[in-house]
Amino acid sequence: MINMGKNRPETEENILEAVTRLVEEHGFGALGVNAVAERAGVSKVLIYRYFGGYRELLEEWASRRNFWIRSARDAERSVREAGGDKITVIAEMKKLLRDQAENLRTDPIAREILRWFIAEKDAAAAAVMARVEEQGAALARTLSDSIGEKRDVAALSAVVVGGIYYLALIADRAPVFGGVDISTQAGWERILSAVDGLTDAILKETNI
């Protein structure tokens, strides 16, 4: 067991890191309050005391690791502050989508969390997905208000983001998709150049 004299923030980080290591090494199937407590070197009582329960622990862990929750709020703020300047808005959205793709492409834990969202009927996964959806909807509303046009930004953005999700996941199983080698940086640059073009089409004057 770890020294109980450690301060709470340090112990919480140790517990969250234990979740990461278990998922990294064995997947979500290895998780459980006993496994996390053992890996972190703490009593499981501390998990309930610090996080409220095992579900709440997973919510906190996945929320911290989720790119969209971390970054979309900042993007929304930047779009709002741009005051309708389309050049700034478009640049911000291109950066957000590229950063999200890079996060999923290079971080196996991020992909594992996405699979968890898709495959598991889990209360913690549902709670985190609700937060992701809330943040995405807020960003879409801000984009619509910013560009001042009557087009379904939310639906168009969902297609682009969904495509990034799918390609990032399938790359682990099939390195070539649609003739593009998505196992390489060059292949992803082709994908992201296409995403840039779609972002221009969504947010500029081009009709879709």
C-alpha positions in Angstrom: 0.0 0.0 0.0 1.1 3.5 -0.7 1.8 5.9 2.2 -1.6 7.2 3.4 0.2 10.4 4.4 0.4 11.4 0.7 -1.8 14.4 -0.1 -5.1 13.8 -1.8 -4.3 15.2 -5.3 -1.2 13.0 -5.5 -3.2 9.9 -4.5 -6.0 10.7 -7.0 -3.5 11.0 -9.8 -1.9 7.7 -8.7 -5.4 6.0 -8.9 -6.1 7.6 -12.3 -2.7 6.5 -13.6 -3.5 2.9 -12.5 -6.6 3.0 -14.7 -4.5 4.1 -17.6 -1.9 1.4 -17.1 -4.6 -1.4 -16.8 -6.4 -0.2 -20.0 -3.1 0.1 -21.8 -1.9 -3.4 -20.9 -5.2 -5.4 -20.8 -8.1 -3.3 -22.1 -11.3 -2.3 -20.3 -12.0 -6.0 -19.5 -9.3 -5.9 -16.8 -10.9 -3.0 -15.0 -12.7 -3.2 -11.7 -12.4 -1.4 -8.4 -10.3 -4.2 -6.8 -7.9 -4.3 -9.8 -7.5 -0.5 -9.8 -6.9 -0.4 -6.0 -4.4 -3.1 -6.2 -2.5 -1.5 -9.1 -2.5 1.9 -7.4 -1.5 0.4 -4.1 -4.4 1.9 -2.2 -7.4 0.6 -0.3 -10.5 0.6 -2.5 -12.2 2.6 0.3 -10.1 5.6 -1.0 -11.5 5.2 -4.5 -15.0 5.6 -3.1 -14.0 8.4 -0.8 -12.2 10.4 -3.4 -14.3 9.7 -6.5 -17.7 8.7 -5.1 -17.6 5.2 -6.7 -16.1 3.1 -9.4 -18.4 4.6 -12.1 -17.5 8.1 -11.1 -13.8 7.1 -11.2 -14.2 6.0 -14.8 -16.1 9.1 -15.7 -13.3 11.3 -14.3 -10.6 9.3 -16.0 -12.3 9.2 -19.4 -13.3 12.9 -19.3 -9.7 13.9 -18.6 -8.4 11.7 -21.4 -11.1 12.7 -24.0 -9.7 15.2 -26.5 -13.1 16.7 -27.4 -14.0 17.6 -23.8 -10.5 19.1 -23.3 -10.3 21.1 -26.5 -13.7 21.9 -28.0 -14.5 24.3 -25.1 -11.4 26.3 -25.9 -12.3 26.2 -29.6 -15.8 27.5 -28.8 -14.3 30.4 -26.9 -12.0 31.3 -29.7 -14.8 31.2 -32.3 -16.9 33.4 -30.0 -14.1 35.9 -29.6 -13.5 36.0 -33.3 -16.7 38.0 -33.6 -17.7 36.6 -37.0 -14.3 36.8 -38.6 -14.6 33.8 -40.9 -10.8 33.4 -41.5 -10.2 33.1 -37.8 -13.2 30.7 -37.3 -12.2 28.4 -40.2 -8.5 28.3 -39.0 -9.7 27.4 -35.5 -11.9 24.6 -36.7 -9.2 23.2 -39.0 -6.8 23.1 -36.1 -9.3 21.4 -33.8 -10.1 18.7 -36.3 -6.5 18.1 -37.2 -5.5 18.0 -33.5 -8.4 15.5 -32.8 -7.2 13.3 -35.7 -3.6 13.4 -34.5 -4.7 12.5 -30.9 -6.7 9.5 -32.1 -4.0 8.4 -34.5 -1.2 8.5 -32.1 -2.8 7.7 -28.7 -3.9 4.0 -28.4 -5.7 4.9 -25.1 -7.8 7.5 -26.9 -8.9 4.8 -29.5 -9.6 2.3 -26.7 -11.9 4.9 -25.0 -13.7 5.4 -28.3 -14.2 1.7 -28.6 -15.5 1.6 -25.1 -18.1 4.3 -25.9 -19.2 2.4 -28.9 -19.2 -1.2 -27.6 -20.2 -1.0 -23.9 -23.6 -0.4 -22.4 -21.9 1.3 -19.5 -23.3 4.1 -17.3 -19.8 5.7 -17.1 -19.4 5.6 -20.8 -22.8 7.0 -21.4 -22.1 9.9 -18.9 -18.9 10.8 -20.6 -20.5 10.6 -24.1 -23.2 12.9 -22.8 -20.5 15.5 -21.9 -18.9 15.1 -25.3 -22.3 15.6 -27.0 -23.0 18.6 -24.9 -19.7 20.2 -25.8 -20.1 19.4 -29.4 -23.6 20.8 -29.6 -22.4 24.0 -27.9 -19.6 24.4 -30.4 -22.0 23.8 -33.3 -24.4 26.5 -32.0 -21.5 28.9 -31.6 -20.3 28.2 -35.2 -23.8 28.7 -36.6 -24.2 32.0 -34.8 -20.7 33.1 -35.8 -21.1 32.5 -39.6 -24.6 33.8 -39.6 -25.8 31.3 -42.3 -28.8 28.9 -42.4 -27.0 25.6 -42.8 -27.0 22.6 -40.6 -23.5 23.0 -39.2 -24.2 20.3 -36.5 -25.0 17.6 -39.1 -22.2 18.5 -41.4 -19.7 18.5 -38.5 -21.0 15.2 -37.3 -20.2 13.6 -40.7 -16.6 15.0 -40.6 -15.9 14.0 -37.0 -17.6 10.6 -37.5 -15.3 10.0 -40.5 -12.2 10.8 -38.4 -13.4 8.5 -35.6 -14.0 5.6 -38.1 -10.7 6.0 -39.9 -8.7 6.2 -36.7 -10.3 3.0 -35.4 -10.2 0.9 -38.6 -6.5 1.8 -39.1 -5.7 -0.7 -36.4 -7.3 -3.5 -38.5 -6.9 -2.3 -42.1 -4.0 -0.1 -43.1 -5.5 0.9 -46.4 -9.0 2.4 -46.7 -10.5 3.7 -50.0 -7.0 3.5 -51.6 -5.4 5.7 -48.9 -2.7 4.2 -46.7 -4.0 5.3 -43.3 -1.1 3.6 -41.5 1.2 6.4 -42.6 1.6 10.1 -41.9 1.4 10.8 -45.6 -1.9 9.0 -45.9 -3.3 10.9 -43.0 -2.1 14.2 -44.5 -4.2 13.3 -47.5 -7.2 12.7 -45.2 -6.7 15.9 -43.3 -6.3 17.9 -46.5 -9.7 16.6 -47.5 -11.0 17.6 -44.0 -9.6 21.1 -44.6 -11.5 21.3 -47.8 -14.8 20.1 -46.2 -14.3 22.7 -43.4 -14.0 25.4 -46.0 -17.1 24.1 -47.7 -19.1 24.0 -44.5 -18.0 27.4 -43.2 -17.5 29.5 -46.4 -20.0 30.4 -49.0 -19.8 27.1 -50.9 -23.2 25.4 -51.1 -23.4 21.8 -49.9 
